[in-house]
Amino acid sequence: MPAAWWIWPAISKPRGFDMRPSATAPKSAGLRNYAIVTAAYWGFTLTDGALRMLVLFTFFKLGYSPFTLAFLFLLYEAAGILANMIGGWLASRFGIKRMLVIGLSTQILGFLTLSAMQPGWPSAFLVTWVVLAQGICGIAKDLTKTASKSAIKLTAAEAKGQGEGRLFKWVAWFTGSKNAMKGLGFFLGGVLLEAFGFSPALWLMAGSLGLILAGVILSLPALQGKSKSSKSAKELFGKSRGVNLLALARIGLFGARDVWFVVGVPVFLYANGWTFPMVGAFLALWTIGYGMVQAAAPAVVRRSADGLSSEVPAARLWSLLLLLVPAGLTAILALNLIRPDLVLVTGLCLFGVIFAVNSSVHSYLILAYAGSEKAAEDVGFYYAANALGRFLGTLLSGLLYQLGGLPACLIGSAVMLATGWLATQALPQRSEHRGD
């Protein structure tokens, strides 16, 4: 990350900036800034999805075990925990544009570091190199995501006041379209690996991100997002009850997804006769469909005037429905009546629909609970929990699959979802920051 700080003077800001929209700002400024942030994050997410497939398929072909495959992504996920927390504080203190620039720059550094890998290196050194390079990319991902998600609350306010309906729609579209791009990235990763090879594919992606970085520097307003930041660790971690409970629910939600999605699903499908392109195409289509459902979530979830009284019960309902999917899949696979790969694909599609609505409601609720003055810090704390869930899910995905196959991964998923569902039962239906 330090390599990105040379850009700091070019995007510095005068003191005393208030993150609230100016009364004299053009009404179209919010929409314009929203479009810039969304487009930048689309490009970032496309390359991030491609990276996962490049690493997973390359090392699977080299003969590494399921647990080692999961281990390759552990620092990527662990780095996100700290990056989200610190990124939220930095975005509040120094502004969102700086954090977007640093995130994009750090991702380019991670790609270039990873591209230097040579398959002929000793195994321990090779794995260590890839894990460290993945850690750089993990920092980049969550700095960029925290800044981007925080920007949505600001740009929604810039467009037309603090309307919760607009906020829910913009969050849903941003999150859904981002995941559709991630799905395209899965497919892109397989295509680039096949067409160019590991290192050239990474060079191409680094060059593309360089163009996006230049666009952000030139087009995004220099002052966006600077606000009051916490002055102590106690203040930084002293979140509201709603934010804390939602963070706990998020750990369960994303841990439950990754515990079977990261290693279990691709390895299981390959072991049942699927080819790498088939697996990559399915994961891409699943993620794109999941993103489309996320974007449509406002049409599924009934809206309330206060922004919480209907949305919180929706979070509880969809959490319970999601819990039933891995539990049911475990029972069906145990009967062994039909082809297990078809059972998995069907179940994963159902899981994706329910998970998408769940995730979209969560992404809205964190911004509804977040205080305006420290929205970036609240969002960073929440996505640090998100990263912790991914870390636990990734670790357990390789470990449980190696110990008990896909059924063990599904049981682990159900346990995590039960934890998340219990957390949603205690979510408050009134924000402590409604007056911000």
N, C-alpha and C positions, 0 to 999 in steps of 0.2 A: 503493500500500500504506500510506503513512503515515496516511491517513484512518481506517484501522481501529484505530489504536492507542489511541484514546480509550476503548475498551472494556476496556483492560488492567486497571485497578484492580478492576473488578467481578469478574474471574476470577483474581485473584492467588492465589498459593499460599505457604504457610509454607515455610521452608527445611528442608533435610534430608529431603525425601521420597524414599523408596526405591521404584523402579518395580516391584520384585517384589511379588507379591500378598501381602496380609496374611493371616496364619493365621486371624485372627478375622473376615475378610471373609465375607459370605454367599456360599454356593456359586453362587447365582443371579446374583451381581453381574456376573460375566464375561459371561454370556449377555445380560443386560440392556444392558450397555455395548456389546457387539458389535452388538446390534439398533439401538441409538441411532446409532452411527457409520455402520452400513450404510444406515439410512434417510436420514440426512443426506447421505451421498454419492450415494445414488440421486437425490435431488432435485437436487443439484448437477449430476450427470451428465446428467440429462434436459434441463436448460436449456443445458448446454454442447454437447450434440449438436444441439439446435435452433439454437444460435448459428451453428454451421458451415454449416448449410443456408441460414439467413437471409443470411449474407454471400455465400456462393458463388452462390446463385441471383440475388440482387439485382445483383451486379456482372457476372454473366454476361449478364443482360438489358440492362445498360448498355453492353455491347459490349466489355468488356475481354478481352485475350488470355489464353491458358492460362498463360503465364509470369507475367503480372500477377496472375492469380487465385492462383497459388501464392505470389507475393510478399506478398499480403495476410496470409498465415498465417505468414510467416517469423519475425516478431518474437514472435508467439504461441508458436511452438515454441522459439525461442532463449531467451526469457525463462524457459521452463521448466527450462533447464539450470541456471541460477543459482538459481532458486527451489527446485528440488529439493535442491541442495547446501546452501544456506543454511537451507532449511526443515527439513532433517534435523537440523542443528546446533541450530536454535532450538527444535525440538520436544524435543530431549534436554535443553536448558538450561532451558526455560520451561514445558514440558508440552504435551501433544497438544491439549488443549481450546483453548488460546489460538490454536494454529495453525489449527485448524478454524474458529474464529471469524474470524480474520484472512483466511483464504482465502475464506470466504463473503462477508465484507464487501467484499473487493477485487473479487470477481466482480460484485457489485451496482454498485460504482463503474464497472467496465468497461462494463456494460450501459448505464448512464446516459450515460456519455461517448459511446458508439457511437450511442445514440439521437439525439444532437444533430446527427448527420451530415445534410447536405443534398445531394441529387444535383446541384444546380445549381452547387455550388462548383467552382472550377478543378480540373482533373484531378489535378495534382500535389499540391495541398493536400488534396483529398479522399482520395487514396490514403494520404498521410502520416497524416491523422487516423485513418483506419480501422486502419492498421498499428499506431499507438500504442495505440489502444483495445484492439486484439487483444492487444497486449503485456501490458496490464493483466490481461486475462482469462487469458493464459497463465501469469502469475505466480500468479493465483488458483487455477487448475486444479491446478498442481503442488504448491503449498503444501497444498491440501486433500487431494490424493491421498497425498502423503508422510505427512501426519499420520494419515490414515485407515488406510493399509496398516500403519504402525507400530503402531497401536492393536490390530490383529488379533493380533499376537504377544503383546501384553500381556493382552488379554481372553481369549485361549485359555488362557494360564497361570492367570488368575484363575478360570476355570471349573473346570478339573480338572488341575492340575499342568502339566507341560511335554510332554504327549503329542503326538508328531509326527503321529499319525494324525488327531487333532482339528485340529491346525494346518493340515494339507494340505486337509482338508475345508472348514474355515472360509475359508481363502484362496481355494480354488476357487469356493466359493459366492459369496463377496464379489466376486471378479473377474468371474465369469460373469454374475451378476445386474447388476453395474455396466454391463457391455457391452450387456446386453439393454436396460437403461434408455437407454443411449446410442443404440441403434437406434430406440427409441421417440422419442427426441429428434430424430432425423433426420426422422421422419415428422411430428412435432409442429412442427418448423421450417417445413416446407412448408405445413402447415395454417394456422399462425399468420400466415405471410406472405400467404397467399391471403385469409384472413378479415379480418385487421386492418391489414396493412401493416407495414413495417419497424420504425418507431419505436414504435408502440403495442404490437407484439409484445414488444419489448425491455422496455418499461415493465411489462407483465404478468409477464414472467419475473423482473424485479427485485423486484417485490412478492412473488412466490411464494418467492423466496430469503430475503426478509426474514422471512417466517414460519418458515422452516426455521432461520434464524439464531437467532431467539428461542427455538425449541425446544431447540437445542443449549446455549445459555446456561443455560436453566432446568433441563435434565435431565441433562447429562453431568457426572460427578463432577469437581470442581474440581482434584483432585490428580493426575489420570491422566497418566502418561507422563514426569514429570520425573525426570531421572537425570543421571549424570555425563556431561559433554560434553568434547569435545576442547579443549585449551588453545592449540593452535598449528595453523598450516596444514599443517605436516608430519604432525602427528598426525591431522588431519581427512582428509587425502588418503592416508594410509598404511593402505590397506585390506588385508585378507587376500587370498591368491592366488585363492581361490574367488570372492570378491566381485569382484575385478578382471576375472577371465576371464568371469564371468557378465555383467558390465557390457558387455564387448566383444561377447559373443554377442547381448546385447539391442540394441545399436546396429545390428547386422546384421539382426536379426529385424524390428524396427519400421521401419527404413529400407526394407527389402524390401517391406513392406506398403504404406507410404505413397507409394513411388515410382510406383505405378500406381493406388492407391486415391484419393488426394486430388484430383487433377485428371484423370488419364488415364481412369479408369473413367467418371465422370459425363459428361465431355465426349464421349468415344467413343460412349457409348450414345445421348446426345442427337443426335450427328451421324449415327447410324444409325436415326433415326426415332422414338426414345423421347421422350415428353413429360417436363416437369419433375416432375409428380406420379408418373409411372411410375418415373423414376430415383430419386426420394426414397423411394418405397415399397420398391423393390428394395434400396436401401442399408439401409433400416430393417430389413427382413426378414433380410438377410444378417447384420447386426450382432446382431440378437436371436438368430438361430440360432447364431452364433458364441459368444455369451454362454452359451447353454444348453449347448453342448458343453464350454465351459470349466468350468461348474459340475459337469458329469458326469465331468471328467477323473480324479478319484480312483478311479472304477470302471474306467477304461481302463488306468491306469498301476499296475503291481504295486507294492505297498508293501513296505518293508523295515523290519526292527526298528531299524536305526540311522538311518533316514531319508534315506540317501544311496546305498547300494550298489546299489539297483534304480532309483532315481530319476535318477541321473546317466547311466547307459546309456540310459534312456528319453529323456532330453534329446538325446542324440547321435542316436538312431534317428529321432526325429520331426523333427529338424533336417535330416537327409538326405532324408527323404521330402518335406519341404516344398520343398527345393531343386529336386526333379524337376518340380514343377508349373509354375512360370513357364518353365522350359526346354522342357517339353513343349508348353505353349501357344504359344510362339514358333514352334516347328516346325509345329504344326497350322495356325496362322493363315497361315503362309507358303505352305501348299498351296492355300489359298483354295477348299476343296471345299464348305463349307457356310456359312450365314450367320455372319459374324464376331461379331455381337452374341450369338448363341446359344452360340458357342464360348466367348466371354468369360464369360458368365453361368455356364455349366457349370464352367469352370475355376475361377472365383472361389469357387463353392460348395465345391469340393474343397479349394481353398487355405484357405478359412475353417475347415473341420473340422480340418485338420492344424495350421494356425496356432493355433487355439484350444487344442488339447492342449499344443502347444509353449509357448505363453504361460503357461498355467496351471502347467506344470511349472517354468518359470522363476520365476514369482511365489512358488511354494513354496520353491524352492531358495534364493532370496535370504534368506528368513527362517530357513531351516535353517543357512545359512552365517553369518548375522548374529549377533554377540555380543549377549547380553541387555542388557549395560550400555549399549551404544550402538546398539541396534537401529535407532532413528530415523535416526541418521547413516548407517549402512550402507544402509538403504533409500533415503535421500535420494540417496546417491552412485549407487546402482543406477538410480534413476529419472531422475537427471541424464543418465546414459548413454541411457536410454530416450528422453528429450527430444532428445538429440543425434541419435539415429537418426531420430526424426520430423522434425527440422529438415532433415537431409540428404535424407530421402525426399521431403519437401515441395518443397524446392528443385529436386531432380532431376525430380520429377513434372512440373512445368511446363516445365522446360528440355528434358528428353528428349522429351516429347510434342510440343513445338513443333519440335524438330529432326528427329525420326524417327517420330512417332506412337506408338501403343500398343506395337508390337514393341520400340522402343527402351526404353520403360519396363520391359517384361518382362525384357529382357536386363540392365538395371540391377538389377532385383530379384534375378535369379539370382546376380549377382556378390556382392551384399550377403549373400545367404543362404549362399553358399560361405564367406564370411568368418566368419559366425556359426557355421557347422558346424565349421570348423577350431578355433574357440575352445572349443567344447564338448568336443573331443577331449582337451583338457588339464585339464578340470575335475577337482579332487580329489574322491575318494570318502570323504573323512573331513574333518569340519569342524575348524578350529583353535579353535573356541569351544565345544566340546561340554561343557566344564565350567562354563560361565556359569550 
